[in-house]
Amino acid sequence: MTVAEPGAHGTVTLLRAAFTLAWRASRWLLAARAGIALLGGLAPVAVAWLTKLLLDHLAGDGSDADVLAVVLALASAGLVGALMPSAGEFVDAEMSRRTQLAGREELFRAIGGFAGLGRFEDPDFQDRLQVAVAGGPATPAQVAANGLAIAQSTVTIAGFVAVLASMAPWMALVVAVAAIPTVRGEMILARARAAMMLQLGHATRRELFYADLISSVTAAKEVRLYGLSNLFATRMGSELRKINRGMRSLDLRELRMQSLLTGLAAVVAGGGLVWAALSARSGGLGIGDIVVFAAATGGVQNLLAQIIGGFARTHQALLIFRHFREVTGAPADLAAPDGLPVRAAPPLRDGIRFKDVWFRYAPTLPWILQGVNLTIRAGEATALVGLNGAGKSTIVKLLCRFYDPTRGTVLWDGVDVRRFDVADLRERLGAVFQDFMSYDLTAAENIGLGDVARIDDRPAIEATAGRAGVNLTVEKLPKGYDTLLTRYFSPQDEPEDEPQDEPQDEPADEPADGLDDEPGDSAGVLLSGGQWQRIALARAFMRADRDLLILDEPSAGLDAGAEHEVHTRLRALRAGATSVLISHRLSTVRDADTIAVLSGGVVAELGDHATLLAGGGIYAGLYTLQASGYAEELHPPTGG
């Protein structure tokens, strides 16, 4: 991912957006932090000036009342100066918490608003998204805190320069001129830090990727079976060493620059003190003048370094916040043609038609669909078959409007689906995907997610589980439908002595491993692949009354007996309903009203099972091959 640095106008826009978000999330805290910055900036100048007055009174003829007044004022200024850092840290922390919450809500609201899958399957956008998720929500508070810290240091510098000007205008000019190399050097380092952050971005992500593989529960079995830990650890170490080399080079450059700047500051401060001492010796300056002069010259140099460091941190935060803004400000990815307003999708009456549909996932990638013409009639079951990569799952994505066709149209009762509100259209669909999700939630929630409006409707969830044939499995879990189906979280209210043994209702659904049989373990339960398949079916059945039911390999994780049972249930569920069924096992699609055979990016054959079998084409060849293969498995040749 190549990211150009924002120009002056872009930086101002980002600063305004960051402060706006921080103000919206914690306006009173931001106002309080501004007041703390003002007091914290004035306190050091007041302490230095009051110290000068005190010394002058003690060395001269100041009255006891004058001395007492100065001492009380000095103590008050010192108290304010001592309290402001702690108060600032507290306000910064609270402002960060509130702003980060508001930022996360805005970010994930924007991510949830991406109706399609295109951005999630775009590597460049994924890079930007990961940066935005990892650090974006926290950056507005960081920008605000850094900006106010810079303002505080600026107030202090202005006060010290005014003090120096009152004593020796030429000395104030010398300090100001000496600050130019400091400003220049720190800006060079700031740009170098930002460039290094971008340069090492890919290496950092790869290092985290390998670290996650080594420690991930999902990858644990293959990593251990194939002995991948050392390989991934070596690659992770290589990426980390690359990151360390880059950071070491930057640190050395910063050390050289800071040494030069520190030496310059020492020369300016030392020369100023020599002049102050000689002036005091000749009676031009008093003891108090020397003290405030030393505080001013040293303070200005240190504060300049802090200001430039604040600019550098702000610059880096803005680079991350820029990704945040690009994600939250991204335009709609699935828009109506010609920008026309969308409307609610009506109930399906006639059917869905693919009219000369062409599709590819990117302009540089090959075509998946090359002129598909297909009608899915309402009230009928349509099966999609074909070899891997023929475009079956792509048609499902277009049906769900995860993508729009590159060319051609998908019509819902004769109306382009792009005319409908995406969320409303999807409310009319139910689906179980080949790569279904296994959520780290309770069994009831895993099923209820199919229809969020009824996620707390336990009778409906239990009835749906029964239709999917998973009710007995769930009921035998330690806490029934309230059992967590994960080892990632530990239920806080789980009794330690409650058994965690996995129920086994049929051989095909045995747990994938024995982790859930460990005595005294209070974690959730792990289901087998077959059990999860049934849970996913139950989730889809929560929408069984929708206009279109999509079943993408609904029995892929089941054995022959379980598969027969599931498809028997599916036939009853599909009766009189509009459904699309995808399966590599052609025996499961024989009863479909229409079978579409995809090949070469088009519908190569179309008809029912008997017609296609009699035609002797692609479908007949695949069906005969599968049937003969199964027959050989059941009745292997005896040789001879």
C-alpha positions in Angstrom: 0.0 0.0 0.0 1.6 3.3 -1.1 0.4 6.3 0.8 1.3 9.8 -0.2 1.7 12.3 2.7 -1.1 14.8 2.9 -0.4 18.3 1.7 -1.0 21.5 3.8 -4.7 21.6 2.8 -5.2 17.9 3.6 -3.4 18.3 6.9 -5.7 21.1 8.0 -8.7 19.1 6.9 -7.5 16.1 9.0 -6.8 18.3 12.0 -10.3 19.8 11.8 -11.9 16.4 11.5 -9.9 15.0 14.4 -10.7 17.9 16.7 -14.3 17.8 15.6 -14.6 14.1 16.6 -12.8 14.8 19.9 -15.1 17.8 20.6 -18.2 15.8 19.8 -17.1 12.9 22.1 -15.8 15.0 25.1 -16.3 18.7 24.6 -16.2 19.6 28.3 -13.1 17.5 28.8 -11.5 19.2 25.8 -12.4 22.6 27.2 -11.0 21.6 30.6 -7.8 20.4 28.9 -7.4 23.7 27.2 -7.6 25.5 30.5 -5.1 23.1 32.0 -2.7 23.8 29.1 -3.0 27.6 29.6 -2.3 27.4 33.3 0.4 24.8 32.8 2.1 27.1 30.2 2.0 30.2 32.4 3.1 28.5 35.6 6.9 28.0 34.7 7.2 31.6 33.6 5.4 32.9 36.7 7.7 30.7 38.9 10.8 32.1 37.2 9.7 35.7 37.4 8.5 35.4 41.0 11.8 33.8 41.9 13.7 36.8 40.4 11.5 39.2 42.4 12.1 37.2 45.6 15.9 37.2 45.1 15.8 40.9 44.2 13.8 41.7 47.4 16.2 39.6 49.5 19.3 41.2 48.0 17.8 44.7 48.2 15.7 46.7 50.6 12.4 44.8 50.2 10.0 44.9 53.1 8.9 41.8 55.0 5.4 42.3 53.5 6.8 42.4 50.0 8.8 39.3 50.6 5.8 37.5 52.1 3.6 38.4 49.2 6.1 37.2 46.7 6.7 34.0 48.6 2.9 33.3 48.7 2.6 34.0 45.0 5.6 31.8 44.3 4.1 29.0 46.3 0.8 29.3 44.6 2.4 29.3 41.1 4.5 26.2 42.1 1.3 24.4 43.4 -0.4 25.2 40.1 2.6 24.0 38.1 2.8 20.8 40.2 -1.0 20.0 39.9 -1.4 20.6 36.2 0.6 17.6 34.9 -1.5 15.1 36.9 -4.7 16.9 36.0 -3.7 16.9 32.4 -2.9 13.1 32.4 -6.3 12.3 34.0 -8.2 14.5 31.5 -6.2 13.1 28.6 -7.0 9.5 29.7 -10.7 10.1 30.1 -10.8 12.1 26.8 -9.0 9.2 25.1 -11.5 6.7 26.4 -14.6 8.7 25.3 -13.1 9.6 21.9 -12.0 6.1 21.2 -15.5 4.8 22.0 -17.0 7.4 19.6 -14.4 6.7 17.0 -15.0 3.0 17.1 -18.7 3.4 16.9 -18.3 5.7 13.8 -15.7 3.3 12.2 -17.7 0.1 12.7 -20.9 1.8 11.6 -19.2 2.8 8.4 -17.8 -0.8 7.9 -21.2 -2.2 8.6 -22.6 0.1 6.0 -20.5 -1.4 3.2 -23.2 -3.4 1.5 -21.0 -5.4 -0.8 -17.9 -7.7 -0.5 -15.7 -5.9 -3.0 -13.8 -3.7 -0.5 -13.3 -6.6 1.9 -11.7 -8.7 -0.9 -9.5 -5.8 -2.1 -5.9 -6.2 -0.6 -5.2 -2.4 -0.6 -8.4 -1.6 1.1 -7.8 -4.4 3.6 -4.4 -2.8 4.5 -6.1 0.5 5.0 -8.9 -1.1 7.0 -6.5 -2.9 9.3 -4.6 0.3 10.1 -7.8 2.2 10.7 -9.2 -0.5 13.0 -6.0 -0.9 15.0 -5.2 2.7 15.6 -7.7 5.0 14.0 -10.3 5.5 16.8 -7.6 6.5 19.3 -5.9 9.1 17.0 -8.4 12.1 17.5 -7.7 12.1 21.2 -3.9 11.8 20.5 -4.1 14.7 18.0 -6.1 16.8 20.5 -3.8 16.0 23.4 -0.7 16.7 21.3 -2.1 19.9 20.0 -2.9 21.2 23.5 0.5 20.2 24.7 2.1 22.1 21.9 -0.1 25.1 22.8 1.0 24.8 26.4 4.7 24.8 25.4 4.1 27.7 23.1 2.6 29.8 25.9 5.6 29.0 28.1 8.1 29.9 25.3 6.3 33.1 24.5 6.5 34.1 28.2 10.2 33.3 28.5 11.0 35.2 25.2 9.1 38.2 26.6 11.2 37.9 29.8 14.4 37.7 27.8 13.3 40.7 25.6 12.7 42.8 28.7 16.3 42.1 29.9 18.2 42.1 26.6 16.3 42.2 23.3 19.3 41.0 21.4 19.5 37.8 23.5 15.9 37.0 22.7 16.8 37.3 19.1 19.8 35.0 19.5 17.6 32.3 21.2 15.0 32.6 18.5 17.6 32.3 15.7 19.2 29.4 17.5 15.9 27.6 17.5 15.7 27.5 13.7 18.2 24.5 13.4 16.2 22.7 16.2 12.9 23.2 14.3 14.5 22.1 11.0 16.2 19.1 12.5 13.1 17.8 14.3 11.0 18.3 11.2 13.5 16.2 9.2 13.2 13.5 11.9 9.4 13.7 11.9 9.3 13.0 8.2 11.8 10.2 8.5 9.7 8.6 11.2 6.6 8.8 9.1 8.4 7.4 6.0 9.8 4.6 8.1 6.3 3.7 9.5 4.9 3.5 6.0 8.0 1.5 4.7 7.8 -1.0 7.5 4.0 -1.3 7.3 4.0 -4.5 5.2 6.7 -6.1 7.4 4.8 -5.3 10.5 1.6 -6.8 9.2 3.4 -10.0 8.0 5.1 -10.3 11.4 1.7 -10.1 13.1 0.3 -12.6 10.6 2.9 -15.2 11.4 2.5 -14.6 15.1 -1.2 -15.1 14.8 -0.8 -18.3 12.9 1.5 -19.7 15.7 -0.9 -18.8 18.5 -4.3 -19.1 16.7 -6.8 -21.8 17.8 -8.1 -22.0 14.2 -4.6 -22.9 12.8 -3.5 -25.0 15.8 -4.2 -28.5 14.3 -2.5 -28.0 11.0 0.4 -26.1 12.5 1.1 -29.0 14.9 0.3 -31.8 12.5 2.6 -30.4 9.7 5.2 -29.0 12.2 4.8 -25.5 10.9 5.7 -23.7 14.2 9.4 -23.4 13.4 8.8 -22.3 9.8 6.4 -19.5 10.9 8.6 -18.5 13.8 11.6 -18.2 11.5 9.6 -16.1 9.0 8.2 -14.0 11.9 11.7 -13.5 13.2 12.9 -12.4 9.8 10.2 -9.8 9.5 10.9 -8.6 13.0 14.6 -8.3 12.3 13.8 -6.3 9.2 11.6 -4.0 11.3 14.4 -3.7 13.9 17.0 -2.8 11.3 14.8 0.0 10.0 14.1 1.3 13.5 17.8 1.1 14.5 18.8 3.1 11.5 16.2 5.7 12.4 17.3 5.8 16.0 21.0 6.3 15.1 20.0 9.1 12.7 18.0 10.7 15.5 20.8 10.3 18.0 23.2 12.1 15.7 20.7 14.9 15.1 19.8 15.3 18.7 23.5 15.4 19.7 24.1 18.3 17.3 21.0 20.1 18.5 21.9 19.6 22.1 25.4 20.9 21.5 24.0 24.0 19.8 21.6 24.6 22.6 24.4 24.3 25.1 26.5 26.8 23.2 23.7 29.3 23.1 22.8 28.8 26.8 26.5 29.0 27.9 27.2 32.1 25.9 24.1 33.7 27.3 25.1 32.9 30.9 28.6 34.3 30.3 27.1 37.5 29.2 24.6 37.5 32.1 27.4 36.9 34.6 29.6 39.7 33.2 26.6 42.0 33.2 25.9 41.2 36.8 29.5 41.8 37.7 29.3 45.2 36.2 26.0 46.0 37.9 23.8 45.7 34.8 21.9 42.7 36.1 20.9 41.5 39.5 21.0 38.0 41.0 17.4 37.4 40.2 18.0 38.4 36.6 20.6 35.7 36.2 18.3 33.1 37.6 15.4 34.0 35.4 17.7 34.3 32.4 19.1 30.8 33.0 15.6 29.4 33.3 14.5 31.1 30.2 17.4 30.1 27.9 17.3 26.4 29.0 13.5 26.3 29.0 13.1 27.6 25.5 15.5 25.0 24.0 13.8 22.1 25.9 10.3 23.3 25.1 11.2 23.7 21.4 12.3 20.1 21.3 9.0 19.1 23.0 7.0 21.1 20.5 8.7 19.5 17.5 8.3 16.1 19.1 4.6 16.9 19.5 4.4 17.8 15.9 6.0 14.5 15.0 3.6 12.5 17.1 0.7 14.5 15.7 1.9 13.9 12.1 2.1 10.2 12.7 -1.3 10.2 14.3 -2.8 12.1 11.4 -1.3 9.5 8.9 -3.3 6.8 10.8 -6.3 9.0 11.1 -6.2 9.5 7.4 -6.9 5.8 6.9 -9.7 6.1 9.4 -11.2 9.0 7.4 -10.9 7.2 4.1 -12.8 4.2 5.6 -15.5 6.2 7.3 -15.8 8.6 4.3 -15.8 5.9 1.6 -18.8 6.3 -0.8 -21.5 3.7 -1.1 -20.1 0.6 -2.8 -23.5 -0.6 -4.2 -25.3 2.3 -5.6 -28.5 2.5 -7.8 -27.8 3.1 -11.5 -27.7 6.7 -12.5 -28.0 7.7 -8.8 -31.7 7.2 -8.8 -33.4 6.6 -5.4 -34.0 3.0 -4.3 -37.2 1.5 -3.1 -38.3 -1.5 -1.0 -38.1 -4.9 -2.7 -41.6 -6.4 -3.3 -42.4 -10.1 -2.6 -41.2 -12.3 -5.4 -44.1 -13.3 -7.7 -42.6 -14.4 -11.1 -38.9 -15.1 -10.6 -35.4 -13.9 -10.8 -33.7 -13.5 -14.2 -30.0 -13.2 -15.1 -29.9 -11.3 -18.4 -26.6 -11.6 -20.2 -24.6 -11.3 -17.0 -20.9 -10.9 -17.1 -18.7 -10.7 -14.0 -15.1 -10.6 -12.9 -13.8 -9.6 -9.5 -11.4 -6.9 -10.8 -10.5 -5.4 -14.2 -7.2 -7.3 -14.2 -8.7 -10.7 -13.3 -10.3 -13.2 -15.7 -14.0 -13.3 -16.4 -16.0 -15.7 -14.2 -19.3 -15.3 -15.9 -19.4 -14.5 -19.6 -23.0 -13.9 -20.6 -25.1 -16.0 -18.2 -28.8 -16.2 -19.0 -30.9 -17.9 -16.4 -34.4 -17.7 -14.9 -35.1 -18.9 -11.4 -38.8 -19.3 -11.3 -40.8 -18.5 -8.2 -42.1 -21.5 -6.3 -39.5 -23.8 -7.9 -36.2 -25.3 -6.9 -33.3 -24.5 -9.2 -30.0 -26.3 -8.9 -26.6 -25.0 -10.0 -24.0 -27.6 -10.9 -20.6 -27.5 -12.6 -16.9 -28.0 -12.0 -15.0 -26.0 -9.4 -14.6 -22.4 -10.6 -17.5 -22.6 -13.0 -19.2 -19.6 -11.2 -21.8 -21.2 -9.0 -20.8 -19.3 -5.8 -20.4 -16.2 -7.9 -24.1 -16.4 -8.9 -25.0 -16.8 -5.2 -23.0 -13.6 -4.5 -24.9 -11.8 -7.2 -28.2 -13.1 -5.9 -27.4 -11.8 -2.5 -26.1 -8.6 -4.1 -22.7 -8.8 -2.5 -21.6 -7.6 -6.0 -23.3 -6.0 -9.0 -22.7 -7.5 -12.4 -19.9 -6.1 -14.4 -22.2 -6.2 -17.4 -25.8 -7.2 -17.8 -28.6 -7.2 -15.2 -30.2 -9.3 -12.5 -33.9 -8.8 -12.5 -36.4 -9.4 -9.6 -39.8 -9.7 -11.2 -38.5 -7.8 -14.2 -37.0 -5.0 -12.1 -33.2 -4.4 -11.8 -32.2 -5.4 -8.3 -30.1 -2.3 -8.1 -33.3 -0.3 -7.9 -34.0 -1.9 -4.5 -32.7 -1.0 -1.1 -29.9 -3.6 -0.4 -30.9 -4.3 3.2 -34.6 -4.7 2.3 -33.7 -7.1 -0.6 -31.6 -9.2 1.7 -34.5 -9.4 4.2 -36.3 -11.5 1.6 -33.4 -14.0 1.4 -32.3 -16.9 3.5 -29.0 -18.7 2.9 -26.5 -21.3 4.2 -23.1 -20.7 2.7 -20.5 -23.3 1.9 -18.1 -21.3 4.2 -20.6 -20.7 6.9 -19.6 -19.0 10.2 -19.0 -20.7 13.5 -19.7 -17.8 16.0 -18.1 -17.8 19.4 -21.5 -17.4 21.0 -24.1 -19.6 22.6 -26.0 -22.3 20.7 -29.2 -20.2 20.8 -27.4 -17.1 19.5 -25.7 -19.1 16.7 -29.1 -20.1 15.5 -31.0 -16.9 16.3 -28.5 -14.8 14.2 -30.4 -16.0 11.2 -33.2 -13.6 12.1 -31.9 -10.9 14.5 -35.5 -9.7 15.1 -36.2 -13.1 16.8 -32.8 -13.8 18.4 -34.5 -13.9 21.8 -37.5 -16.0 20.7 -36.5 -19.3 22.3 -39.5 -21.3 21.1 -38.8 -20.3 17.5 -35.1 -21.1 17.9 -35.9 -24.5 19.4 -38.4 -25.3 16.6 -35.9 -24.3 14.0 -33.2 -26.5 15.6 -35.7 -29.4 15.4 -36.3 -28.8 11.7 -32.5 -28.9 11.1 -32.1 -32.1 13.2 -29.8 -30.5 15.7 -32.2 -30.1 18.7 -31.1 -33.3 20.5 -27.5 -32.3 20.2 -28.1 -28.9 21.6 -30.4 -30.1 24.4 -27.7 -32.5 25.7 -25.0 -29.7 25.9 -24.1 -28.7 29.5 -26.3 -25.7 29.5 -28.5 -26.6 26.6 -29.2 -23.7 24.3 -27.2 -21.3 26.6 -24.0 -23.3 26.2 -21.1 -21.3 24.6 -19.9 -23.1 21.5 -16.3 -21.9 21.8 -13.1 -22.3 23.7 -12.1 -18.8 23.1 -14.2 -17.4 25.9 -14.9 -18.7 29.4 -18.5 -18.2 30.7 -18.3 -16.2 33.9 -21.3 -17.9 35.5 -20.2 -21.5 34.6 -20.0 -23.6 37.8 -16.5 -25.1 38.1 -17.8 -28.6 38.8 -20.3 -28.7 36.0 -19.5 -31.5 33.5 -18.4 -30.5 30.1 -18.7 -33.8 28.3 -19.8 -33.5 24.7 -23.0 -35.4 23.8 -22.8 -37.8 20.9 -26.1 -38.4 19.1 -24.7 -40.1 16.1 -21.2 -41.4 15.0 -20.9 -38.7 12.2 -21.2 -35.9 14.8 -18.4 -37.0 17.2 -16.4 -34.0 18.5 -13.4 -33.1 16.4 -11.1 -33.6 19.4 -11.3 -34.4 23.1 -10.6 -31.0 24.5 -14.2 -30.7 25.8 -13.9 -33.9 27.9 -11.2 -32.4 30.3 -12.5 -32.7 33.9 -13.1 -29.4 35.7 -12.8 -27.3 32.6 -15.2 -24.4 32.7 -14.8 -23.3 29.1 -17.4 -23.8 26.4 -18.0 -26.8 24.1 -16.5 -27.5 20.7 -18.8 -29.0 18.1 -17.8 -31.3 15.3 -17.9 -30.2 11.7 -21.2 -32.1 11.1 -22.8 -30.5 14.2 -21.8 -27.1 13.0 -23.2 -27.8 9.6 -26.6 -28.5 11.2 -26.3 -25.4 13.3 -25.7 -23.4 10.1 -28.7 -25.0 8.5 -30.9 -24.1 11.6 -29.7 -20.5 11.2 -30.8 -20.5 7.6 -34.1 -22.1 8.5 -34.8 -19.1 10.7 -35.6 -17.4 7.4 -37.5 -20.4 5.9 -40.5 -18.1 5.1 -38.4 -15.7 3.0 -38.9 -15.3 -0.8 -35.7 -17.1 -1.8 -33.7 -19.8 0.1 -30.1 -20.3 -1.0 -28.4 -23.6 -0.1 -24.7 -23.6 -1.1 -23.4 -27.1 -0.3 -25.7 -27.6 2.7 -24.5 -31.1 3.4 -20.8 -30.9 2.6 -19.8 -31.8 6.2 -22.2 -34.7 6.7 -21.9 -38.5 6.1 -24.2 -40.3 3.8 -26.9 -41.1 6.4 -26.9 -37.6 7.8 -26.9 -36.1 4.3 -29.9 -38.2 3.3 -31.7 -37.0 6.4 -30.9 -33.3 5.8 -31.9 -33.4 2.2 -35.2 -35.1 3.1 -35.8 -32.2 5.5 -34.7 -29.7 2.8 -37.1 -31.2 0.2 -40.0 -30.7 2.6 -38.8 -27.2 3.4 -38.4 -26.3 -0.3 -41.8 -27.6 -1.3 -43.6 -24.7 -3.0 -40.8 -22.3 -2.2 -38.3 -20.6 -4.4 -34.9 -22.0 -3.7 -31.4 -22.3 -5.3 -29.4 -25.4 -4.4 -25.7 -25.9 -5.1 -24.1 -29.3 -4.6 -21.2 -31.3 -6.1 -23.2 -34.5 -5.3 -25.6 -34.6 -8.2 -27.7 -37.2 -6.5 -28.9 -34.5 -4.1 -30.2 -32.2 -6.9 -32.2 -34.8 -8.9 -35.5 -33.6 -7.6 -34.9 -29.9 -8.6 -37.4 -28.5 -11.0 -34.6 -27.0 -13.1 -30.9 -27.8 -13.2 -28.5 -25.3 -14.7 -25.1 -26.6 -15.7 -22.4 -23.9 -15.7 -19.4 -24.3 -18.0 -17.1 -21.7 -19.7 -18.8 -18.9 -17.9 -22.3 -19.6 -19.3 -25.2 -21.9 -18.7 -24.2 -24.7 -21.0 -27.2 -27.0 -20.2 -30.6 -26.4 -18.7 -33.4 -28.8 -17.8 -34.6 -31.3 -15.3 -32.7 -34.4 -14.2 -34.3 -36.8 -16.7 -33.9 -34.4 -19.6 -30.3 -33.7 -18.9 -29.5 -37.3 -18.3 -31.1 -38.3 -21.6 -29.2 -35.5 -23.4 -25.8 -37.2 -22.8 -24.0 -33.9 -22.1 -21.9 -32.5 -19.3 -24.5 -33.3 -16.6 -25.0 -36.8 -17.8 -21.2 -37.4 -17.9 -20.7 -36.1 -14.3 -23.7 -38.0 -13.0 -22.6 -41.2 -14.6 -19.0 -40.7 -13.3 -20.2 -40.1 -9.7 -22.7 -43.0 -9.8 -20.1 -45.4 -11.2 -17.5 -44.2 -8.7 -19.9 -44.8 -5.7 -20.8 -48.2 -7.2 -17.1 -49.2 -7.3 -16.7 -48.1 -3.7 -19.6 -50.3 -2.6 -18.8 -53.2 -4.9 -15.1 -53.2 -5.7 -13.9 -55.5 -8.5 -12.5 -58.8 -7.3 -9.8 -59.0 -9.9 -9.1 -61.8 -12.4 
